[in-house]
Amino acid sequence: MKLKVLFLILGFLFLFVPFSFAQEQKVDVNLEIIPHEIRDAYVVGDCFYYKINFTNTGIEIINDTFTISVFNPSRSLIDIPRTYEIFIEPNSSRLIIAKGGEENETAIFPFDTSGDYKIEIKSTKPIDFYRWINVREGRYIRQNKKFNYFFDVKPRWQYNLWKDTEEANQKIIEANQKLLDLTIDLNEATKSIKTATWIMVSVAIITLIIAYKTSKISKRL
């Protein structure tokens, strides 16, 4: 009887062994939004695609299916969700580029309206997605099974206003630099004039002294 109870206890403990040795599955996510026309901002009227680099930072193999969806500011799907078979060994990476309808095609998504767009990544297993905000300071965002990434799209008029303001500021900076250069040149010219004036005065004084001494010598003779 005691032996049976002992086996029951051991069997119960063995049930928890896999859980005690199970390791967290971790993936670092580096996501890049790439516009087609305008490179320094996301602007209505342009279009884009994404690149996502997944890095397995855990000690277990990542073997799962990820579903990636793109939403506009009204939270409507821009296109059908894309599914990717993901197999990543520890300390290895997998790069995903938005795939199109055919093989080797890249999907392009439109910026139809301004506001916050969202890219959602979903796994079927309890994988922790990490997005690092500041590696040096150890700051990150962790999301389990579902990773959300938001980015803002400007209306065209706001972008044009920003560029005009940036251009005007640049012209002011250039004008100030030219004014500074002109001031430096004037200062240098003023110093040169002062130096030339002192030289001319010195030559005049020396000339007077020589003329005076020459005159005295002539009178003696």
ZISUL-V128323 format. One record per pair of residues at least 6 apart in sequence whose ideal C-beta (glycine too) atoms are under 8 Angstrom apart, sorted by the first residue. I is the first residue (numbers start at 0). J is the second residue. Records with the same first field share a line. If there is no record, write none. Layout:
I=J + J
This chain:
22=57 + 58 + 59
23=57 + 127
24=57 + 59 + 61 + 124 + 125 + 126 + 127
25=55 + 56 + 57 + 126 + 127 + 129
26=53 + 54 + 55 + 56 + 57 + 61 + 87 + 126 + 127 + 128 + 129
27=53 + 54 + 56 + 129 + 130 + 131
28=51 + 52 + 53 + 120 + 128 + 129 + 130 + 146 + 148
29=51 + 52 + 54
30=49 + 50 + 51 + 52 + 118 + 130 + 148
31=49 + 50 + 51
32=41 + 47 + 49 + 118 + 150
33=47 + 48 + 49 + 50
34=40 + 41 + 42 + 45 + 46 + 47 + 110
35=45 + 46 + 47 + 48 + 107
36=42 + 45 + 46
37=45 + 158
40=153 + 158 + 161
41=47 + 110 + 116 + 150 + 151 + 152 + 153
42=110 + 152 + 153 + 154 + 155 + 158
43=110 + 111 + 112 + 113 + 152 + 153 + 154 + 155
44=110 + 155
45=110
46=107 + 108 + 109 + 110
47=107 + 108 + 110
48=96 + 97 + 105 + 106 + 107 + 108
49=67 + 69 + 96 + 97 + 118
50=94 + 95 + 96 + 97
51=67 + 94 + 95 + 120
52=92 + 93 + 94 + 95
53=61 + 65 + 85 + 87 + 92 + 93 + 94 + 95
54=87 + 90 + 91 + 92
55=61 + 87 + 88 + 89 + 90 + 91 + 92
56=89 + 90 + 129
57=89
58=89
59=89
60=86 + 87 + 88 + 89
61=85 + 86 + 87 + 126
62=85 + 86
63=85 + 122 + 123 + 124 + 126
64=82 + 83 + 84 + 85 + 122 + 123
65=82 + 83 + 85 + 95 + 120 + 121 + 122
66=80 + 81 + 82 + 83 + 120 + 121
67=80 + 81 + 82 + 83 + 95 + 97 + 118 + 119 + 120 + 121
68=76 + 80 + 81 + 118 + 119 + 121
69=76 + 77 + 78 + 108 + 116 + 117 + 118 + 119
70=76 + 77 + 116 + 117 + 118 + 119
71=77 + 111 + 112 + 114 + 116
72=112 + 113 + 114 + 115 + 116 + 152
73=112 + 114
74=117
77=108 + 109
78=106 + 108
81=97 + 98 + 106
83=95 + 98
85=93
86=93
87=93
96=105
97=105 + 106 + 107 + 108
98=104 + 105 + 106
99=105 + 106 + 107
100=106
110=116 + 152
112=152
113=152 + 153 + 154 + 157
114=151 + 152
115=149 + 150 + 151 + 152
116=149 + 150 + 151 + 152
117=147 + 148 + 149
118=147 + 148 + 150
119=145 + 146 + 147 + 148
120=128 + 145 + 146 + 147 + 148
121=144 + 145 + 146
122=128 + 144 + 145
124=144
125=143 + 144
126=143 + 144
127=141 + 142 + 143
128=141 + 142 + 143 + 145 + 146
129=139 + 140 + 141
130=139 + 140 + 142 + 146 + 148
131=138 + 139
132=138 + 139 + 140
153=161
